[in-house]
């Protein structure tokens, strides 16, 4: 939709074909008995991406269309030993004080030093990774920009066949080396896990994730993040974008060596000068008669170049919506993260057993079944938003955990899903005492539901693109081998997340309007 609005303003006639019955893709909404819940992201980071979209596509600003508020504290963290830490929103000094108070003197300074190094990584890669279409020499982004040195014996010297080979530090290495305290390590790793990243194999540059939160803040939209999707949809409609729902695309039409439209499931064909695909690029060959839209050496689905190993492993979300009797207590944190007591067991349940430090087996270990984690990390969202509940005497709460996608785990098995939901409920009681006594009903959504709603393979949720790891955490470029065919959304450059998806729309619109050599900075 971000691409559609920008293209319409540039003078194009734009039509959106959506196989679902509503707009927004993974940014959905579930409603029942006066309660309402986001089915996708619950919070927004980098709102400047959407401020720019609204400024460039109409007279009304983002804040005139969506009521945004900063969440403070940004998050509350409850650790296995009972340590309870609220972290203020967009306050570096406040975070330092909070961590010193909770973990002991020096903990805040160590965290601040790590965030400062993450800022260097952000500054080094922001333009080529987030503000411009992926360059042909994308291999330069294979070098990790995180400035911490690699140390023999700490970050490791390993090769999968048992020989010695130097490798860059993974995020988990950086966490242990630079933060020391296991609770601070868990805090850093939880940022990666929340973005579908395995900290054992994600590059050290993933430290930019907490940097972004601390620097640009955490935001909530009244009515849920679905309200943002509604606002973008209405902006598209105001710019005369035409939407067709229940319109599944089953083929991409080629003519004279370029994309020339789409074939729909009803047999009709919609002709076009350009086609923008907002789906998982791994599904594109099936729409192109088996042909792959990549050049040799291009970044491919899964990360890296032709023939390279897998990048970040697919991870899904298990979500439990809770309708509670009783008012939301004052001073309740909007977001509470209850950390797993055994992170190794949790990562093995989500991503599979690691192949060894630096190996690709951790994120790529998608075969076979995986046992659920008895006590996973659970994020508890408790918005102070009257639009999410029938009245002030009730509360709408969302629990989420990062889990394996459908495939390694059979998420169609309703009994197993309910058992896992019970585990999330038990963990959440650390944040909501007396939870079970307040429960009116619950609704469980699994990766199988995500797959049915969005078409994402296994119901996986894409993580953001990252520099380092030889490019295994990059996404396919927005321009493909087939002229006229472009990629947008979380599965394309620059990766998943609300802000990144908006950036991909900006890049695609720029490529179509300005040509193949367009750069966002221009």
N, C-alpha and C positions, 0 to 999 in steps of 0.2 A: 504493500500500500504506500510506503514511503517513496518507492520508485514511481508508482503510478501518479501520485500527486505532483511530483516534480516534473514528470514528463508532460502531464496535462497542462501545467502552467507554461511549459516551453512550446505549446502549440500542437502537441500530438493528440490524436484521438486514441483514448486508452480504454481497453476492455479487460476486466479481470474475470477469469474463469476459475471458480472455486468448487472443488468436489464436495465440500461440506455444505451445511445449510445456513452458515452465517460467516461473517468476516472474522479476521483476527488469528486464524490458525490456532497455535498453542496458547494464545492469550484469550482464554475463554472464561465462562462464568457458569456456575452451578447454583440454581435457586430452588428452594423448597421451604414451604411453611413460613415464608417471611424471612428466611435466612438466605444469605448470598455469599459465595466464595469464589475467589479467583482459581481457575484450574491450571493456570500457568504461573509466571512470575508474580510475586506479591509485593515487590519493592522495585524502585527505579534508581539506577545510578547514572551519572552523566546526563542529566536532563537537558544539557545544552544541545545535544543532538536533536531533540524534538523541538526545542525552542527555535533552532535554526530552520527546521522543516516548516514550522508554522509561519515564521517571518517570511520565508521565501515563497510560500504558496498562498498567502492571503493577508487580509488586513488584521484579523484577530490573532493575538498572540497565544502561545500555549496556555498561559495562566488565565486568559479570558475564556478558554475552552475547557480547561481541566483545573480543578482545585488541588494544587500540590502543597504538601506540607513536609517539612523536614522531620524525620523521626529522631526523637531524643529521649533516652539514649539510643544510639544507632543499633546497639545490640546488647543483650545481657548473656553472659556465658556461665554455665554451670558445669563444673568439672567433676570427674569421678570421685575426687577426695572431698567434695562438698564445697570447694571454693566457688564463690559467687561474685562475678565481676561485671558491673555495668560499664560499657564503654561509651563515652559521649560522642555526639555526632560532629564530624568535621572539626575536631579539636585535637591537634597533635599534643599540646601540653596536657590536656585533660586525660588523654589516653596514657601518657607517661605516668601521671600521678596515679591513675587507677591501677595500672599494672604494678607499680611500686608498692602501693597499699596492699594489693592482693598477693603478689608473689615475692615481695621483699625488695629492698633497696637494690638498684641496678637493673632490675628487670625491665623497667620502662625505658631506660637509656639503651639497653641492648635492642629492644624492639624498635626504638626510634632510629638507631643506627641502621638496622635492616631496612626500614622504610625509606631512609635517605638513599641507600644503595638502590632500592627499587625505583626511586625517582630517577636515578641516572639511567636505569634500563628503560624507563618510560620515555625519557627525553630522547634517548638514542633511537628508539624504534617507533615512536608515535606516528611520525609522518609516513614512512614506508609501510607500516603495518596497519594503520587505522585510517589514515587520511587520503591515501592514494590507492588506485587499483594495484594489484600484485604485479610487480615488475617481472620482466623476463629473466632477470638475474636474481630470482628469489633466493638462490642458494646463499646469498650474503646474509639473509635472515636466519640461516641455519646456525650461525654462531650466537651463543648465548650472550646477551649484553649485560647480564648481571655482573657487577665488577668484583665480587668477592673472589679471592684467589682459590685455585684448586690445590689441595694439599695431599701429598702422598700419605696413605694410611688413614685419612679422614674421609675424603670424598671417594677414594678408592681407585685401584688400577685393576681392571677386570676385562676379560673378553669371554664371550659366551662359551667358547670351546675350552676355557680354562687357562688360556695364555694371558700374558700381560698386555694390556692396552690402555692407554690413558683415556679417560672420558670426563666430560664436564660434570659438575655436581648437579644432582637432582634437587628438587625443592626440599625433600626430606633430609638430605645431607646438610643443606644450608640451615634448616631449622635446628637440627641437633648441634651443629657446629657453632652457630651464632647466638642462639637463644638460651641454650643450656637447660632451663627449667622445662620439664615435660609438659606442664600446662601451657606454657608459651608455645612450645612445639605443636601441641594440639590445636592451639588457636590459629597458627599459621596454616597448618595442614587442613583445617576445616574450611578455609577459604577456597582451597583447591577442590576439595571434595564437593562443595556446594556448586562448583562450576563444571562438574563431570570430569574432573582431573584426578588422576592417581598421583599423589605427592611422591611416591617412590620412583616415578619415571618422568613426571612433568619437569621441564627445565626450571632452573633457578629463577628465570625471568617471570615465573608465575607469581613471584612476590609482588608484582605490580597490582595484583588483585586487592589486597588490603590497602595498598597505597591509594588506589582510586577511591575506595570507600572513604578513607580518612580525609582525603584531599577535597573531593567533590561532593561528599555527603551522601546520605541515604534518604530517599524521598518516597512518599506515599501519595496516591491519588484518591481523593474522596470517591467512593463507589468502587474502589479497587482498581488494579492496573487495567482491568477490562475497560474502565472509563477512558483510558488513554487510547486503546484500540478503537473505541467508539468515536472518539474525537478525530482520529486520523481517517477513519471511514467517512465521517461527515465532511471532512475537508476534501476528500477525494470526490464525494458526490457533488460538493459545491463547485468543484473544478470540472464537472461533467464526465467523470470517470464512470463507465458502465460496469455493473457487477452482475454476474450470472452465478447463482448458487445451485448446488446439485449438478454441477457441470464438470464432470471428470474428463480430464485430458488423457487420451490414450495414445496419441502420436503427435510428433512434431513434423510438420510438412516441410519438405525441402524442394526448392525450385531454383534452377540455374546456380546450384552450388551454394545456396544460402537458406537460412530459415525463412519460411514464407507463411507461417501460420500454424494452427493447431487443429488436430482432429479430435472431436469429442466422442464420448461413449455412445451418443445417440446416432452416430454416423455423419453428423454435420461437420463442416470444415469452416473455421474462421480464419480468413486470410489476414496477413499482417506484414508490415515492413520489418518488424523486429519482434522477437519473442523473449520474454523474461521469465525464467523458470525459478519459482520459489520453493522447489522441492529438494530433497536429498539428491545431490548429483549422482550418487550411485545408481539411482533409478533411471537416469537419462538414457543409457543404451537401449533399454526396453522401449523407449519412445522414439528411438532413432533406427529401428530395425536391426538392432544389435551393434550398430556403429558406436564407437566411443568418441566423445567430443573433445579429446585431449590430444595435444601434440606430445610426441616423445619428449620426456623430460619435464613435462608440466607437473604441477602439484595435482595429485589425484585424490579421490575420496579416500579418507583414512589418513591422509597426510603424506608428504614426501613425494619423490619423483617416481616415475615408472619403475616398477620392480622393487621399490623399497619396502621395508617392513611397515607394520601398522604404527600409527601415531597414538593419539590418546584413545583409550578404550571407550567403547560405548557404555554409557551409564544411563539409567532411567530414574524416574521418581515414583516413589510410593507416597500417596497423599491420602490423608484421612481428614474429612470435614466433620467437625463436631458442633452440634447444636446443643447449647448448654442453657439450663435454667439458672437464674441468678444474674445479677448485674456484674459487669466488668468492674473489678475493684479499681479505685483511683491509684495513680502512680504505677499502673501495670506497664511493664515494658512491651512495646509493640512486637519486638522479635527477641526470643530467647533461644539460644543454642545449648542443648543438653548434650555434652560430649560423651562419646563411647568410652568405656573403661579399657577396652582392648582395641586399639586402632589397627594393629596388624590383622586381627581376626575380621574386622570390618572391611578393610581393603581387600582381603582375600575373598570375602563374600561378594563384593561389588565387582572387582576387576580380575579375580583369579590370583593364584599364587604367583609371586614375582619369580622371574627366571634367574634372578641374581642382580646385584647392583649394576645398573646400566643396561640390563637386558631388555628386550622388547616383549618378553613373555608376560610381564605383568599386565600392561594394557591390552595386549593382543590375545590374552588367554581367554578367548570367548567361547571355546568349545567345551562341551560337557556340562554337567549340572553343578550348581554351587549351593552350598548350605547357607541358610539365612543367618545373619549375625544376631545373636540373642539380644544384644543391647546396642543398637546402632546409634549414630549421632542423629538427633532429631531436632529440627527447627520448628519452633512453636510461634505462630503468628497470631497476635491478639489485637487487631486494629480497633482504635477508638473511633468507630465510624457508624453512626446510626443507620446508614443505608444498608448495612450488612446484617441487621437483626430486626425482629418484628417490633421490639420495644426495648426500653431501658432495663427491663427485668430479665433480659436474655443476653447471651453472648455467642458470637460466631468465632470459632477457633479453627485454624488450619495447622495440621501436623504434616511435615514432609521429611523424607529420608531419601538419600541417594542410594539406589539399589542397582543390581544387575538388570539388564534389559530382558525383554521376553526372548526366550531361546535358551540361554544358560539356566534360566529359571522359568518354570511354567506358570505365567501369571494369569492364564485363563482358568486355572484351578482355583475356584472360589474359596474352597476350604483353606488352602495355603495362604491366600491373600488375607483372609480374615484372621488367621493366626499371626501373620506378620503385623496386621493392624493392631492386634492385641499387644504386641511387643512395643509398638510405637506409643500406644496409650499408657503402658506401664512406665516407659521412660519419661513421658510428658508429665507424669504426676510429680516429678521433681520441680517442675515449673508451675504447675497448677495443683496445689494440694486439694484433696477432696474431689478430684475431677470426676471420678466414676459416679459419685452421688449426684452430680449436677447434670449428667448426660441424659438428654432426651432421645437422641438418635445420632447415628454416624453414617457417613457415606465413604466408601473406599474406592480410590482410583489407582489403577496399576499401570505399568508400562504398556500392557496390552490395550488398555483404554486409550492411552496416548497414541499408540499405533493406529487404532481404529479412527481416531479423530483427525489425525494430522498426516497419516501415511508414512511417518518416520519409521524406518526399519527397526523392529523390536521395541518401538516406543522410546528410543534413545533421545536424549536431550543434548544438543551440541554445545561444546564448550567454546570459549573464545580462542582465537588464533594466538599463538605465542611464538616468539623468536627463540632459537636454540634447537637443540636435539636434532640437528641436521635437517630441519624443516619438517619433522614428523608431526608437528602441531600446527602446521599451516593448513589452509583450506583452498580448494580449487579457485582459480582466478575468476573474476566476474565476466571476462570475455573468453569465449571458447574457440576451438579450432574452426567451428562452423560459423561463418559470418552471419550476423543477425541474431545469434543465440547468446543470451546473457544469463548469468546466475546471480540471484539475490537471496537474502535470508541467512539464517544461522548456519547452514551447511556450506555456504560459500564464503569467500574472503569478505570480511575479516573475522568470521566465526560467530558463535552463538551469544545470546544475550540481547536484551531490548536495545541498548545503545548500539551494539555492533550491527544488529539487523538494520537499524536506521542508517548507519554509515554505509552499509552495502547498497541500500536504495539510492543514496546520494551518488555513490560511485557509478552504479549502472546508468542512472539518468545522465550523468556527465559523459559517460562513454557514448551513449546513443546521441546525445545532443552535440557533443564536442568532438567525437571521433576517437579512434583507438589510442591516440597519444595524449588524451586528456589526463590532467592531474588535478586532484582535489584542491591543492594549494593555489591553483590558478583561478 
